[in-house]
Amino acid sequence: MVSLNTLRTKFGILLSVVIAGALLAFIFSLKTEMGFSGNDPEVGSIAGEDIHYSEFLAAYDDVKAQMGEVSTDEQTQQLLTSTWQTLISNHVFTPGFEKLGLTVGEAEHKAMVRGERASNVFMSAFGNPQTGEYSTEAITAFLSQVEGNPQAQRLWSLISKQADLDRAMMKYQALVQKGAYANALEIERGVKAANNTYNGRYVISRYNTVADSLVTVSDSEIQAYYKANKAQYKQTPYRTISFVEYEVVATEEDKAAVAAEAKAAADEFAAVEDLKGFSRENRHASIAQNYITAAQMSADESAALTKGKMFGPALVANEWIASRVVEVRNVPEKYTLSHIVLNYTDTELADSLVTVAKKGDFAALAAQHSLAETAAEGGKIGEITYSSLAPEFADALNGKKKGDVVKIAMGNVIQIIKVEATSAIQKHYKVASLTYPEVASQQTQRNVHNAASLFAVNAKNDGFDATVTAQAQSSRTATIEKAARSVRGIDGHSLEVVFWANKAEVGDVSELIKLDNNHYVIATLTAINDNEYRTVNEVAAQIKNTLLREKKFEQIAAKMSGATLEEVATAAGSDVKTFENVKYDAYYIPGVGVEPRVLGAIASLEPGKISAPIKGASGVYVLVTDTVTPAEEAQTVEAEKVKAQATAEQSAGRAFYAVQELAEVEDNTVGYF
């Protein structure tokens, strides 16, 4: 049976949408303080449609609830990307499916609910991940529990909507894939490529044999090439900063002071009898929740603690550590367990089941009464190490042997645990630890803060570069692309630097910005580039190199003439080389390298016929294919057709990415999220 609490757990992401309205009401009650001035700000656009703060927030909270804790810049970026993908579905895919007629009717929806048509969404909510079975009874039981509960009804509505969207996407993907096919020419070439191996000879004249000074590329030619190929130079708008960074690190004096303090505390730690009381009063002391074996300790710690001695104080990874044993238990290293999970209010039922379970069929009782997904397997949990058990379970199972049954009330459930089997007895230790990290003193922190503050003040008054020189600092540069949430080259959470850079003007100097890892940053904005494309001046050198190679090809190709390869080699001032065992579907030609045009020529030439000059990546090639060796086990036309069709359908599956690209998402959420 699926309880409302279970669905809340499994669908926190969807449940969050239900409360989003109340959250938004609170936020917009503070809109003046937040700078909204009575409006719902635009934070971006999708396919030309404005996306407002309230809409983005609802989707953002939805995705965040699914991801859980978000603590790093990478996780934040992933969260924002997933939010935009959700909004793309709402604004592009769903209305697009409706226009195509790719809808999910009532009969089809009911078929998914009944399990007659597979649904990943319903399977995730109401399926058994261990058995892979889908349960319509679970849906029925859930709906019967929540009748009259508006919140739960809303939850069901959201689950159903997501299932319909998933189904429509499957239809769209199938439609696109079935429209892809492998034609006869592709299949013919595929059979040829798979069945033949080529041997031959070639001559290469590299581009660097012609000096750049002998080739002229005009500005007008660069302009013309840029205009014809402008799409290649599309870019993301960006801003450039220079910055200095001050890091708070422990000095040698700080480390010596920490060592002295740690050793003094360790003397007290070694003498005290009440370790629990000591741990409550000393913020550097703690007692582990779990019991561990000697094998789970370091060699030095194990050597001391297993003999009843104190370990340390010792410097381990920039921390002074001391530890003592609080308690020793002789218990099995592993337990094989089964359980029955009940609602915390079912105390009388729990007591009755404990009595019956001691002599009765535990698996049958679990199948009948347990709320957990393990009920279908008779409540089997499997093998668990004692050291991994939560304190409540470790205490309850202490001293228990095979066949014993215990009741544990924990959180909002009651668990009835049966010990099915145990491994060999081992000593397990509960350990108290004393930890003093080598951190900077308050005086060191003040000194760094004062130095960074002085730099910030002087940089505003005298100029950033001048202050860098005057204070003998080292500055670095970084590019911040539009919608980025971090600065490459700055350790720690650098979002505040991004916020500042997106509001600053060229030449502005920031205030002192403190990062979350005791770093300070002072930055100046050196450039703003909001162009959709790189300018011709920015790519002129790159274009010039391309045009130089084009013109060198023409000069070299004109010289590479002759009735035989030997004559071509003589004309080019080169020599004849060989290639062996080359296959058309290869990526790399031994002795030649990655040369797609050369590979195509090898496979397409008639044996013995000399090729025209080929424009390669590193030079100009002329070649002859001497022999073509058929494969011993030839690829059949039918097998190649299956392979080519699968490749075509796989490529068609990228339609979703193409649609998202065409949606032209504009992300202006920096400053809000």
Stockholm file with secondary structure:
# STOCKHOLM 1.0

chainA/1-673         MVSLNTLRTKFGILLSVVIAGALLAFIFSLKTEMGFSGNDPEVGSIAGEDIHYSEFLAAYDDVKAQMGEVSTDEQTQQLLTSTWQTLISNHVFTPGFEKLGLTVGEAEHKAMVRGERASNVFMSAFGNPQTGEYSTEAITAFLSQVEGNPQAQRLWSLISKQADLDRAMMKYQALVQKGAYANALEIERGVKAANNTYNGRYVISRYNTVADSLVTVSDSEIQAYYKANKAQYKQTPYRTISFVEYEVVATEEDKAAVAAEAKAAADEFAAVEDLKGFSRENRHASIAQNYITAAQMSADESAALTKGKMFGPALVANEWIASRVVEVRNVPEKYTLSHIVLNYTDTELADSLVTVAKKGDFAALAAQHSLAETAAEGGKIGEITYSSLAPEFADALNGKKKGDVVKIAMGNVIQIIKVEATSAIQKHYKVASLTYPEVASQQTQRNVHNAASLFAVNAKNDGFDATVTAQAQSSRTATIEKAARSVRGIDGHSLEVVFWANKAEVGDVSELIKLDNNHYVIATLTAINDNEYRTVNEVAAQIKNTLLREKKFEQIAAKMSGATLEEVATAAGSDVKTFENVKYDAYYIPGVGVEPRVLGAIASLEPGKISAPIKGASGVYVLVTDTVTPAEEAQTVEAEKVKAQATAEQSAGRAFYAVQELAEVEDNTVGYF
#=GR chainA/1-673 SS CCCHHHHHHHTHHHHHHHHHHHHHHHHHHTTTTTTCTTSCCEEEEETTEEEEHHHHHHHHHHHHHHHCCCCSHHHHHHHHHHHHHHHHIIIIIHHHHHHHTCCCCHHHHHHHHHTSSCCHHHHHHHEETTTTEECHHHHHHHHHHHTTCHHHHHHHHHHHHHHHHHHHHHHHHHHHHHTCCCCHHHHHHHHHHHHEEEEEEEEEEEGGGSCGGGCCCCHHHHHHHHHHTGGGGBCCCEEEEEEEEEECCCCHHHHHHHHHHHHHHHHHHHHCSCHHHHHHHCTTEEECSSCBCGGGSCHHHHHHHTTTCCEEEEEETTEEEEEEEEEEEEEESEEEEEEEEEETTCHHHHHHHHHHHTTSCHHHHHHHHCCSGGGGGTTEEEEEEGGGSCHHHHHHHTTCCTTCEEEEEETTEEEEEEEEEECCEEEEEEEEEEEEECCCCHHHHHHHHHHHHHHHHHHHHHCHHHHHHHTTCCCEEEEEETTCCSCTTCCSCCHHHHHHHHHCCTTCBCCCEECTTSEEEEEEEEEEECCSBCCHHHHHHHHHHHHHHHHHHHHHHHHCCCSSHHHHHHHHTCCCEEEEEECTTCSCBTTTBSCHHHHHHHHHSCTTCBCCCEECSSEEEEEEEEEEEECSSCCCHHHHHHHHHHHHHHHHTTHHHHHHHHTCCEECCTTTC
#=GC SS_cons         CCCHHHHHHHTHHHHHHHHHHHHHHHHHHTTTTTTCTTSCCEEEEETTEEEEHHHHHHHHHHHHHHHCCCCSHHHHHHHHHHHHHHHHIIIIIHHHHHHHTCCCCHHHHHHHHHTSSCCHHHHHHHEETTTTEECHHHHHHHHHHHTTCHHHHHHHHHHHHHHHHHHHHHHHHHHHHHTCCCCHHHHHHHHHHHHEEEEEEEEEEEGGGSCGGGCCCCHHHHHHHHHHTGGGGBCCCEEEEEEEEEECCCCHHHHHHHHHHHHHHHHHHHHCSCHHHHHHHCTTEEECSSCBCGGGSCHHHHHHHTTTCCEEEEEETTEEEEEEEEEEEEEESEEEEEEEEEETTCHHHHHHHHHHHTTSCHHHHHHHHCCSGGGGGTTEEEEEEGGGSCHHHHHHHTTCCTTCEEEEEETTEEEEEEEEEECCEEEEEEEEEEEEECCCCHHHHHHHHHHHHHHHHHHHHHCHHHHHHHTTCCCEEEEEETTCCSCTTCCSCCHHHHHHHHHCCTTCBCCCEECTTSEEEEEEEEEEECCSBCCHHHHHHHHHHHHHHHHHHHHHHHHCCCSSHHHHHHHHTCCCEEEEEECTTCSCBTTTBSCHHHHHHHHHSCTTCBCCCEECSSEEEEEEEEEEEECSSCCCHHHHHHHHHHHHHHHHTTHHHHHHHHTCCEECCTTTC
//
